[in-house]
Amino acid sequence: MDVLVKHSPCLCGDADVSNVVTLDDAVYDINYIFKGGPAPWPLEAGDANCDHTVNIADVVYIINHVFKGGPEPCCP
């Protein structure tokens, strides 16, 4: 499920609004995408890779950031 988003001020990648990007944010996005869990609020917070959608690519981006030192989640 891809959901189009329009960016607003938030901590990008912080889907669970804990003010830090962790594995919990990837899990939050997974629950939203695949299990009908609550959407990140604002929705843009779940868009870690700035492609204006919340999808599995954001989960991979967060995992790469947290475990492999990948780039910070981006904001436009």
PDB file as gemmi writes it, atoms N, CA and C in Angstrom:
CRYST1    1.000    1.000    1.000  90.00  90.00  90.00 P 1                      
ATOM      1  N   MET A   1       0.857  -1.171   0.000  1.00  0.00           N  
ATOM      2  CA  MET A   1       0.000   0.000   0.000  1.00  0.00           C  
ATOM      3  C   MET A   1       0.898   1.229   0.000  1.00  0.00           C  
ATOM      4  N   ASP A   2       0.855   2.029  -1.034  1.00  0.00           N  
ATOM      5  CA  ASP A   2       1.570   3.301  -1.089  1.00  0.00           C  
ATOM      6  C   ASP A   2       0.585   4.406  -0.765  1.00  0.00           C  
ATOM      7  N   VAL A   3       0.972   5.292   0.123  1.00  0.00           N  
ATOM      8  CA  VAL A   3       0.120   6.418   0.493  1.00  0.00           C  
ATOM      9  C   VAL A   3       0.886   7.690   0.189  1.00  0.00           C  
ATOM     10  N   LEU A   4       0.347   8.530  -0.675  1.00  0.00           N  
ATOM     11  CA  LEU A   4       1.000   9.784  -1.015  1.00  0.00           C  
ATOM     12  C   LEU A   4       0.929  10.743   0.158  1.00  0.00           C  
ATOM     13  N   VAL A   5       2.031  11.434   0.384  1.00  0.00           N  
ATOM     14  CA  VAL A   5       2.081  12.390   1.484  1.00  0.00           C  
ATOM     15  C   VAL A   5       2.640  13.714   0.998  1.00  0.00           C  
ATOM     16  N   LYS A   6       2.294  14.763   1.680  1.00  0.00           N  
ATOM     17  CA  LYS A   6       2.852  16.094   1.444  1.00  0.00           C  
ATOM     18  C   LYS A   6       3.607  16.472   2.708  1.00  0.00           C  
ATOM     19  N   HIS A   7       4.870  16.835   2.570  1.00  0.00           N  
ATOM     20  CA  HIS A   7       5.707  17.053   3.739  1.00  0.00           C  
ATOM     21  C   HIS A   7       5.339  18.317   4.512  1.00  0.00           C  
ATOM     22  N   SER A   8       5.431  18.193   5.830  1.00  0.00           N  
ATOM     23  CA  SER A   8       5.266  19.313   6.753  1.00  0.00           C  
ATOM     24  C   SER A   8       6.335  19.154   7.826  1.00  0.00           C  
ATOM     25  N   PRO A   9       6.533  20.164   8.661  1.00  0.00           N  
ATOM     26  CA  PRO A   9       7.575  20.049   9.686  1.00  0.00           C  
ATOM     27  C   PRO A   9       7.331  18.870  10.621  1.00  0.00           C  
ATOM     28  N   CYS A  10       8.292  17.972  10.692  1.00  0.00           N  
ATOM     29  CA  CYS A  10       8.255  16.835  11.595  1.00  0.00           C  
ATOM     30  C   CYS A  10       9.638  16.206  11.560  1.00  0.00           C  
ATOM     31  N   LEU A  11       9.902  15.252  12.422  1.00  0.00           N  
ATOM     32  CA  LEU A  11      11.147  14.515  12.378  1.00  0.00           C  
ATOM     33  C   LEU A  11      10.954  13.380  11.389  1.00  0.00           C  
ATOM     34  N   CYS A  12      11.541  13.509  10.221  1.00  0.00           N  
ATOM     35  CA  CYS A  12      11.357  12.509   9.170  1.00  0.00           C  
ATOM     36  C   CYS A  12      11.883  11.157   9.621  1.00  0.00           C  
ATOM     37  N   GLY A  13      11.090  10.131   9.366  1.00  0.00           N  
ATOM     38  CA  GLY A  13      11.431   8.785   9.769  1.00  0.00           C  
ATOM     39  C   GLY A  13      10.936   8.419  11.154  1.00  0.00           C  
ATOM     40  N   ASP A  14      10.464   9.398  11.922  1.00  0.00           N  
ATOM     41  CA  ASP A  14       9.990   9.165  13.290  1.00  0.00           C  
ATOM     42  C   ASP A  14       8.501   8.840  13.278  1.00  0.00           C  
ATOM     43  N   ALA A  15       8.171   7.677  12.745  1.00  0.00           N  
ATOM     44  CA  ALA A  15       6.771   7.297  12.571  1.00  0.00           C  
ATOM     45  C   ALA A  15       6.004   7.181  13.879  1.00  0.00           C  
ATOM     46  N   ASP A  16       6.692   6.788  14.946  1.00  0.00           N  
ATOM     47  CA  ASP A  16       6.001   6.618  16.231  1.00  0.00           C  
ATOM     48  C   ASP A  16       6.063   7.857  17.117  1.00  0.00           C  
ATOM     49  N   VAL A  17       6.594   8.954  16.597  1.00  0.00           N  
ATOM     50  CA  VAL A  17       6.651  10.253  17.255  1.00  0.00           C  
ATOM     51  C   VAL A  17       7.308  10.176  18.640  1.00  0.00           C  
ATOM     52  N   SER A  18       8.459   9.500  18.680  1.00  0.00           N  
ATOM     53  CA  SER A  18       9.214   9.404  19.928  1.00  0.00           C  
ATOM     54  C   SER A  18      10.362  10.412  19.979  1.00  0.00           C  
ATOM     55  N   ASN A  19      10.485  11.218  18.940  1.00  0.00           N  
ATOM     56  CA  ASN A  19      11.531  12.234  18.797  1.00  0.00           C  
ATOM     57  C   ASN A  19      12.918  11.667  18.546  1.00  0.00           C  
ATOM     58  N   VAL A  20      12.981  10.401  18.138  1.00  0.00           N  
ATOM     59  CA  VAL A  20      14.234   9.772  17.724  1.00  0.00           C  
ATOM     60  C   VAL A  20      13.876   8.665  16.727  1.00  0.00           C  
ATOM     61  N   VAL A  21      14.748   8.459  15.737  1.00  0.00           N  
ATOM     62  CA  VAL A  21      14.501   7.423  14.731  1.00  0.00           C  
ATOM     63  C   VAL A  21      15.174   6.136  15.195  1.00  0.00           C  
ATOM     64  N   THR A  22      14.349   5.095  15.406  1.00  0.00           N  
ATOM     65  CA  THR A  22      14.829   3.796  15.881  1.00  0.00           C  
ATOM     66  C   THR A  22      14.140   2.686  15.100  1.00  0.00           C  
ATOM     67  N   LEU A  23      14.484   1.451  15.432  1.00  0.00           N  
ATOM     68  CA  LEU A  23      13.827   0.300  14.819  1.00  0.00           C  
ATOM     69  C   LEU A  23      12.318   0.329  15.068  1.00  0.00           C  
ATOM     70  N   ASP A  24      11.892   0.905  16.175  1.00  0.00           N  
ATOM     71  CA  ASP A  24      10.456   1.012  16.468  1.00  0.00           C  
ATOM     72  C   ASP A  24       9.709   1.755  15.361  1.00  0.00           C  
ATOM     73  N   ASP A  25      10.365   2.696  14.714  1.00  0.00           N  
ATOM     74  CA  ASP A  25       9.722   3.434  13.626  1.00  0.00           C  
ATOM     75  C   ASP A  25       9.500   2.539  12.410  1.00  0.00           C  
ATOM     76  N   ALA A  26      10.454   1.659  12.137  1.00  0.00           N  
ATOM     77  CA  ALA A  26      10.282   0.701  11.043  1.00  0.00           C  
ATOM     78  C   ALA A  26       9.115  -0.238  11.339  1.00  0.00           C  
ATOM     79  N   VAL A  27       9.040  -0.706  12.582  1.00  0.00           N  
ATOM     80  CA  VAL A  27       7.938  -1.584  12.988  1.00  0.00           C  
ATOM     81  C   VAL A  27       6.607  -0.846  12.891  1.00  0.00           C  
ATOM     82  N   TYR A  28       6.582   0.415  13.275  1.00  0.00           N  
ATOM     83  CA  TYR A  28       5.358   1.222  13.192  1.00  0.00           C  
ATOM     84  C   TYR A  28       4.887   1.306  11.741  1.00  0.00           C  
ATOM     85  N   ASP A  29       5.828   1.588  10.820  1.00  0.00           N  
ATOM     86  CA  ASP A  29       5.473   1.651   9.399  1.00  0.00           C  
ATOM     87  C   ASP A  29       4.971   0.300   8.894  1.00  0.00           C  
ATOM     88  N   ILE A  30       5.620  -0.788   9.311  1.00  0.00           N  
ATOM     89  CA  ILE A  30       5.182  -2.127   8.896  1.00  0.00           C  
ATOM     90  C   ILE A  30       3.752  -2.378   9.345  1.00  0.00           C  
ATOM     91  N   ASN A  31       3.454  -2.059  10.598  1.00  0.00           N  
ATOM     92  CA  ASN A  31       2.090  -2.260  11.098  1.00  0.00           C  
ATOM     93  C   ASN A  31       1.084  -1.425  10.327  1.00  0.00           C  
ATOM     94  N   TYR A  32       1.457  -0.210   9.980  1.00  0.00           N  
ATOM     95  CA  TYR A  32       0.569   0.663   9.207  1.00  0.00           C  
ATOM     96  C   TYR A  32       0.359   0.120   7.799  1.00  0.00           C  
ATOM     97  N   ILE A  33       1.445  -0.259   7.146  1.00  0.00           N  
ATOM     98  CA  ILE A  33       1.378  -0.687   5.742  1.00  0.00           C  
ATOM     99  C   ILE A  33       0.667  -2.023   5.584  1.00  0.00           C  
ATOM    100  N   PHE A  34       1.023  -2.996   6.431  1.00  0.00           N  
ATOM    101  CA  PHE A  34       0.564  -4.369   6.213  1.00  0.00           C  
ATOM    102  C   PHE A  34      -0.547  -4.845   7.140  1.00  0.00           C  
ATOM    103  N   LYS A  35      -0.715  -4.188   8.278  1.00  0.00           N  
ATOM    104  CA  LYS A  35      -1.675  -4.695   9.252  1.00  0.00           C  
ATOM    105  C   LYS A  35      -2.809  -3.734   9.560  1.00  0.00           C  
ATOM    106  N   GLY A  36      -2.861  -2.613   8.856  1.00  0.00           N  
ATOM    107  CA  GLY A  36      -3.924  -1.653   9.097  1.00  0.00           C  
ATOM    108  C   GLY A  36      -3.786  -0.914  10.413  1.00  0.00           C  
ATOM    109  N   GLY A  37      -2.561  -0.834  10.922  1.00  0.00           N  
ATOM    110  CA  GLY A  37      -2.308  -0.104  12.166  1.00  0.00           C  
ATOM    111  C   GLY A  37      -2.481   1.387  11.959  1.00  0.00           C  
ATOM    112  N   PRO A  38      -2.362   2.144  13.024  1.00  0.00           N  
ATOM    113  CA  PRO A  38      -2.539   3.590  12.898  1.00  0.00           C  
ATOM    114  C   PRO A  38      -1.473   4.213  12.008  1.00  0.00           C  
ATOM    115  N   ALA A  39      -1.874   5.244  11.298  1.00  0.00           N  
ATOM    116  CA  ALA A  39      -0.949   5.973  10.425  1.00  0.00           C  
ATOM    117  C   ALA A  39      -0.015   6.828  11.263  1.00  0.00           C  
ATOM    118  N   PRO A  40       1.212   7.021  10.782  1.00  0.00           N  
ATOM    119  CA  PRO A  40       2.078   7.991  11.451  1.00  0.00           C  
ATOM    120  C   PRO A  40       1.387   9.354  11.449  1.00  0.00           C  
ATOM    121  N   TRP A  41       1.616  10.128  12.505  1.00  0.00           N  
ATOM    122  CA  TRP A  41       1.025  11.465  12.555  1.00  0.00           C  
ATOM    123  C   TRP A  41       2.090  12.483  12.909  1.00  0.00           C  
ATOM    124  N   PRO A  42       2.347  13.416  12.047  1.00  0.00           N  
ATOM    125  CA  PRO A  42       1.745  13.540  10.729  1.00  0.00           C  
ATOM    126  C   PRO A  42       2.230  12.415   9.814  1.00  0.00           C  
ATOM    127  N   LEU A  43       1.478  12.138   8.787  1.00  0.00           N  
ATOM    128  CA  LEU A  43       1.780  11.044   7.883  1.00  0.00           C  
ATOM    129  C   LEU A  43       3.185  11.154   7.316  1.00  0.00           C  
ATOM    130  N   GLU A  44       3.665  12.366   7.130  1.00  0.00           N  
ATOM    131  CA  GLU A  44       4.997  12.586   6.566  1.00  0.00           C  
ATOM    132  C   GLU A  44       6.094  11.974   7.423  1.00  0.00           C  
ATOM    133  N   ALA A  45       5.839  11.800   8.699  1.00  0.00           N  
ATOM    134  CA  ALA A  45       6.846  11.235   9.589  1.00  0.00           C  
ATOM    135  C   ALA A  45       7.212   9.807   9.199  1.00  0.00           C  
ATOM    136  N   GLY A  46       6.325   9.110   8.527  1.00  0.00           N  
ATOM    137  CA  GLY A  46       6.604   7.748   8.084  1.00  0.00           C  
ATOM    138  C   GLY A  46       7.368   7.680   6.780  1.00  0.00           C  
ATOM    139  N   ASP A  47       7.546   8.801   6.116  1.00  0.00           N  
ATOM    140  CA  ASP A  47       8.220   8.861   4.812  1.00  0.00           C  
ATOM    141  C   ASP A  47       9.706   9.148   5.006  1.00  0.00           C  
ATOM    142  N   ALA A  48      10.476   8.103   5.330  1.00  0.00           N  
ATOM    143  CA  ALA A  48      11.891   8.270   5.665  1.00  0.00           C  
ATOM    144  C   ALA A  48      12.773   8.594   4.469  1.00  0.00           C  
ATOM    145  N   ASN A  49      12.352   8.207   3.264  1.00  0.00           N  
ATOM    146  CA  ASN A  49      13.211   8.396   2.092  1.00  0.00           C  
ATOM    147  C   ASN A  49      12.746   9.521   1.163  1.00  0.00           C  
ATOM    148  N   CYS A  50      11.784  10.286   1.586  1.00  0.00           N  
ATOM    149  CA  CYS A  50      11.308  11.472   0.864  1.00  0.00           C  
ATOM    150  C   CYS A  50      10.826  11.193  -0.558  1.00  0.00           C  
ATOM    151  N   ASP A  51      10.152  10.069  -0.744  1.00  0.00           N  
ATOM    152  CA  ASP A  51       9.573   9.811  -2.059  1.00  0.00           C  
ATOM    153  C   ASP A  51       8.079  10.120  -2.082  1.00  0.00           C  
ATOM    154  N   HIS A  52       7.599  10.765  -1.026  1.00  0.00           N  
ATOM    155  CA  HIS A  52       6.214  11.220  -0.885  1.00  0.00           C  
ATOM    156  C   HIS A  52       5.217  10.075  -0.802  1.00  0.00           C  
ATOM    157  N   THR A  53       5.688   8.900  -0.348  1.00  0.00           N  
ATOM    158  CA  THR A  53       4.803   7.776  -0.059  1.00  0.00           C  
ATOM    159  C   THR A  53       5.290   7.101   1.214  1.00  0.00           C  
ATOM    160  N   VAL A  54       4.397   6.409   1.882  1.00  0.00           N  
ATOM    161  CA  VAL A  54       4.777   5.576   3.011  1.00  0.00           C  
ATOM    162  C   VAL A  54       4.634   4.140   2.536  1.00  0.00           C  
ATOM    163  N   ASN A  55       5.782   3.459   2.383  1.00  0.00           N  
ATOM    164  CA  ASN A  55       5.769   2.088   1.884  1.00  0.00           C  
ATOM    165  C   ASN A  55       6.967   1.326   2.432  1.00  0.00           C  
ATOM    166  N   ILE A  56       7.156   0.098   1.958  1.00  0.00           N  
ATOM    167  CA  ILE A  56       8.213  -0.764   2.475  1.00  0.00           C  
ATOM    168  C   ILE A  56       9.602  -0.162   2.253  1.00  0.00           C  
ATOM    169  N   ALA A  57       9.759   0.678   1.250  1.00  0.00           N  
ATOM    170  CA  ALA A  57      11.049   1.323   1.013  1.00  0.00           C  
ATOM    171  C   ALA A  57      11.456   2.186   2.211  1.00  0.00           C  
ATOM    172  N   ASP A  58      10.488   2.768   2.897  1.00  0.00           N  
ATOM    173  CA  ASP A  58      10.778   3.571   4.089  1.00  0.00           C  
ATOM    174  C   ASP A  58      11.274   2.682   5.228  1.00  0.00           C  
ATOM    175  N   VAL A  59      10.702   1.492   5.338  1.00  0.00           N  
ATOM    176  CA  VAL A  59      11.134   0.539   6.357  1.00  0.00           C  
ATOM    177  C   VAL A  59      12.595   0.152   6.116  1.00  0.00           C  
ATOM    178  N   VAL A  60      12.915  -0.180   4.874  1.00  0.00           N  
ATOM    179  CA  VAL A  60      14.287  -0.550   4.520  1.00  0.00           C  
ATOM    180  C   VAL A  60      15.241   0.614   4.786  1.00  0.00           C  
ATOM    181  N   TYR A  61      14.825   1.814   4.455  1.00  0.00           N  
ATOM    182  CA  TYR A  61      15.649   3.008   4.668  1.00  0.00           C  
ATOM    183  C   TYR A  61      15.975   3.183   6.155  1.00  0.00           C  
ATOM    184  N   ILE A  62      14.961   3.033   7.001  1.00  0.00           N  
ATOM    185  CA  ILE A  62      15.163   3.180   8.442  1.00  0.00           C  
ATOM    186  C   ILE A  62      16.094   2.089   8.970  1.00  0.00           C  
ATOM    187  N   ILE A  63      15.881   0.847   8.527  1.00  0.00           N  
ATOM    188  CA  ILE A  63      16.736  -0.255   8.978  1.00  0.00           C  
ATOM    189  C   ILE A  63      18.184  -0.012   8.568  1.00  0.00           C  
ATOM    190  N   ASN A  64      18.394   0.432   7.332  1.00  0.00           N  
ATOM    191  CA  ASN A  64      19.750   0.744   6.885  1.00  0.00           C  
ATOM    192  C   ASN A  64      20.370   1.863   7.715  1.00  0.00           C  
ATOM    193  N   HIS A  65      19.574   2.845   8.064  1.00  0.00           N  
ATOM    194  CA  HIS A  65      20.065   3.960   8.887  1.00  0.00           C  
ATOM    195  C   HIS A  65      20.440   3.483  10.290  1.00  0.00           C  
ATOM    196  N   VAL A  66      19.562   2.726  10.908  1.00  0.00           N  
ATOM    197  CA  VAL A  66      19.761   2.318  12.298  1.00  0.00           C  
ATOM    198  C   VAL A  66      20.887   1.294  12.435  1.00  0.00           C  
ATOM    199  N   PHE A  67      20.925   0.283  11.555  1.00  0.00           N  
ATOM    200  CA  PHE A  67      21.865  -0.822  11.729  1.00  0.00           C  
ATOM    201  C   PHE A  67      23.131  -0.737  10.891  1.00  0.00           C  
ATOM    202  N   LYS A  68      23.097   0.019   9.803  1.00  0.00           N  
ATOM    203  CA  LYS A  68      24.251   0.030   8.904  1.00  0.00           C  
ATOM    204  C   LYS A  68      24.861   1.411   8.720  1.00  0.00           C  
ATOM    205  N   GLY A  69      24.400   2.382   9.503  1.00  0.00           N  
ATOM    206  CA  GLY A  69      24.950   3.726   9.394  1.00  0.00           C  
ATOM    207  C   GLY A  69      24.565   4.427   8.107  1.00  0.00           C  
ATOM    208  N   GLY A  70      23.431   4.023   7.543  1.00  0.00           N  
ATOM    209  CA  GLY A  70      22.935   4.678   6.326  1.00  0.00           C  
ATOM    210  C   GLY A  70      22.564   6.121   6.587  1.00  0.00           C  
ATOM    211  N   PRO A  71      22.228   6.835   5.527  1.00  0.00           N  
ATOM    212  CA  PRO A  71      21.920   8.261   5.686  1.00  0.00           C  
ATOM    213  C   PRO A  71      20.717   8.507   6.597  1.00  0.00           C  
ATOM    214  N   GLU A  72      20.730   9.686   7.194  1.00  0.00           N  
ATOM    215  CA  GLU A  72      19.594  10.113   8.023  1.00  0.00           C  
ATOM    216  C   GLU A  72      18.340  10.162   7.147  1.00  0.00           C  
ATOM    217  N   PRO A  73      17.183   9.875   7.735  1.00  0.00           N  
ATOM    218  CA  PRO A  73      15.947  10.109   6.989  1.00  0.00           C  
ATOM    219  C   PRO A  73      15.900  11.557   6.536  1.00  0.00           C  
ATOM    220  N   CYS A  74      15.380  11.783   5.347  1.00  0.00           N  
ATOM    221  CA  CYS A  74      15.444  13.121   4.773  1.00  0.00           C  
ATOM    222  C   CYS A  74      14.122  13.877   4.943  1.00  0.00           C  
ATOM    223  N   CYS A  75      14.231  15.157   4.852  1.00  0.00           N  
ATOM    224  CA  CYS A  75      13.079  16.058   4.828  1.00  0.00           C  
ATOM    225  C   CYS A  75      13.292  17.009   3.668  1.00  0.00           C  
ATOM    226  N   PRO A  76      12.232  17.336   2.972  1.00  0.00           N  
ATOM    227  CA  PRO A  76      12.410  18.261   1.841  1.00  0.00           C  
ATOM    228  C   PRO A  76      12.844  19.641   2.289  1.00  0.00           C  
TER     229      PRO A  76                                                      
END                                                                             
